[in-house]
Amino acid sequence: MTDAWRLVMKFQIERTRQLYEEAWPGVKMLEREGQLAIEAVAVFYQGILDAIEANDYDVFNERASLSAWEKVLRIPSMWWKVKAQ
């Protein structure tokens, strides 16, 4: 792990989050069931990005993942985002 690697990972994570945000208007054009499915994937993958950050960007020695419970805890916010649109 080097500082250069951490900077690259930080940049890519920020870019990925921006792309998720920019994609939302297109996702809202889908039927509600499709919106919920896409939002679920986005929320879970963003949770993995959070885990990468928590692991100090070390994707070589520690797997970044969400437990089943962490996924369950994210469901209300994603449901609300789809419902509130």
N, C-alpha and C positions, 0 to 999 in steps of 0.2 A: 504494500500500500504506500502510495506516495501522495504528496500534496497535489501534484499535477493530476493524478487519477481522480482525486476527490473533486477537484475543480471541474474536470470533464463530466463527472457523474452529476454534480450539482447543476451544471448548465443543462444537461440532458433532462434531468428531472424537472427543472423549471420549464423547459421547452415543452415537455410532455404535458405538464399541467395546463399550460397555455393552450395547447392543441385540444385538450379535452374541453376546455371552456369555449373555444371557438367552434367546436363541433356541435354544441348544444342546440343552437338554432335549427340545424339540420335534423337533429334527433327529434325535435318537437314536431316535425312534419310527419313523423311516423304515427301509426295508430298507438293508442295508449299502452297496449301490451308490449309492442315493440320498444316503446320509449322506456318502459320499466326494465326490460331485458338489457338494453344498451346501458342504461344508467347503472344497473347492478354490476355489469362488467367494469364500467368505468370506476365506480366507487371501490370495488374490490382491488382493481389494479392500482388505483391511487393509494390504497392502504398498503400495497406492496412497496410503492415508492416511499411511503412514510417509514416502513420497516428498513428499507435500504438506508435512509437517512439515519435512523436510530442505530444502525450497525456501522455508522461512520463510513458509509459508502463501500464497505468491504463485501463485494458480491462473490469473492473467490473462496472465502473461508466460512461464511455463514449464509445459509439460505434465507432469503427474505420471503416471508409468507404470512398469511393470515390464518389464525385458527378458526374453527367453525364458530366459536363464540364471538370472535371479533367480527366475523361476517354478519352474524345475527344482530349484533349491536349497530351495524351500519344500515340495516334494512329500513328502520323508520325514517331516517333522513332522506334516503333515496325515494321512498314511496311518497313522502311529502313533496319533494321537488317535482316529481311527475304530476302529482295531483294539483299542486298549486299553480301550474302553468296556465 
